[in-house]
Amino acid sequence: MNDTKKATIAVRKGIEADKHHGAVVPPLYLSTTYSFADFNTKRAYDYGRSGNPTRDILAETLAELEGGAKGIVTATGMAAVHLVTQLLSSQDTLVIPHDCYGGSYRLFTSLEKRGLLKLKVVNFTLDKSFDDIEQIKPKLIWIETPSNPLLRLTDIAKVVATAKKCGALVAADNTFLSPALQNPIEFGVDVVVHSTTKYINGHSDVVGGAVIARTQELGDELAWWANNIGITGAPFDSYLTLRGIRTLNVRIKQHEQNAFLIAEYLERSPFVKSVYYPGLESHPQHQLAKQQQRGFGGMVSFDIKGDINDAARFLTNCKHFTLAESLGGVESLICHPATMTHAGMDPQARLEAGVGDTLIRISVGIEDIEDLLADLERNFSETRPGEDKGQPVAEPKPVKADEQNNSSAAFCFSPAHVALW
Ligand SMILES: *Cc1c(COP(=O)(O)O)cnc(C)c1O
C-alpha cells in the first residue's frame, strides 16, 4: 500500500520522469504514432488512441488519488459514464438513482429504450429501495453522492453491502467532491467515474472524464473497451488537466472554506427559506457526510424567499457570481436549476425532486470570501426577496415553437433531458 499523501501525489506524479532532458514537468506528447524498435518489436506505445504517455500520467495520477488499480482517461465525463455501461449486456439490470446527473439519466434511459440493458430507477434515501435491489439482482448499481442540486447523500457502505449480497458491481460518480474529499473505492466500490471538467481540472477550460477501477482485471476490461470504441482523452486536454490536478488540494480547501461560510451566512439571512449544504448541522445527513467524506465540498444550494421573480432579480444582480451552468472552476458561478440545468425535466417530476422555482445553486469559487459575502449582502439588501415590490421584473418565458428547433432545445426529445450541467 502506497502511503504517500494525496496532496503529494497530486503535485508530484510524473515530475522528473523525463529521461532525455530532465524536464521537471512531464512533456506533452502529441504524436499519433510511434516507431517500432525493430521488425515485430513494438515499444511501449504504438498508436495514440490506444496509448499516450501524457494521458497515461494523468490516468495513473487519478488511479492513485482514488486508490484504484487502473485509471482510464476519456474525452468527456459522459464518455466515462458510457464506458462503464460497456460492462452490461442486454439481459443485465442497471440500478440508478432517481436524481442522478441528467446527462447520465438520459444516456441510461436511451440505452434501455434500444434494449441494450434493463433499468431500475430507485430513491436511495428509502430503505425499501435496498430490499428491491436484493430482489432484482442487478449486474451494476450506479450511485452519485452528493446529488445535484440538493446535495443529498447516498450511504456508500450500505450500497456496497447490498451489492455484495446479490453479486452486483457498484459504480460511483465522484464528480461533486473529487478524490480530494471522497474515495468510494475505500468503501468497496468497484468503479469510480469523474467528469474531470469540474473540480479535477478546476479552471473551466477543459471538458474531460475518467474511470478508475478497483481491480486490475476490471480496469483492463474497461481500457480494452475505451480503445475499442475510441473514447480516450486528447493529449493536450490531459496535459491541462494534469496541470489542474497539481493544485486540486489547495483549491478544494478554499472552495470548501468559502462554501461553508456562505452556507452559514445564508442560513442566518432573513431572505432565505432553506439552505442545502452537508457541512451544516441542519443537513439531515450531516453525520453521514462526516463518516464517508473528508470534507463537505464547494456546492451550496438554497431556496430564496418569495417567488421566481425574487430569484430572477437576485440571480441577475450579482457582481462576483457569474450566471452560468457547470461547476468546480476557481470562479464562483450561480444558477437557477429550474430554468437552467434542470429545465428539460418534466415540471411535476422537478417539483417532486425538490427543484422548485426559488431554488438557487452556487458553485462557490476561491475568491476572497469577504468579497463574496459582501456581494451577497448587497444583493439581498437591494433586491429584498420575499418583500412586496409591486411589478414583477421577470415572468417565466414560454418556449416559442421556432425556438424548439434550435440548440439545446433540439435535444429535449424526452423528459429524461434533465440536469445537464
Ligand atoms: C458534468 C457532469 C457529468 C458529465 O461530464 P461532462 O464532462 O460534461 O461530459 C457527469 N456527472 C456529473 C455529476 C457531472 O457534474
The ligand as an ORCA input file, in Angstrom:
! r2SCAN-3c Opt
* xyz 0 1
  C     -20.768     17.345    -15.640
  C     -21.085     16.024    -15.058
  C     -21.051     14.851    -15.832
  C     -20.773     14.869    -17.339
  O     -19.499     15.334    -17.622
  P     -19.092     16.100    -18.981
  O     -17.639     16.353    -18.748
  O     -19.921     17.332    -19.069
  O     -19.353     15.162    -20.116
  C     -21.318     13.646    -15.209
  N     -21.635     13.594    -13.895
  C     -21.684     14.697    -13.125
  C     -22.039     14.574    -11.683
  C     -21.417     15.948    -13.676
  O     -21.496     17.043    -12.910
*
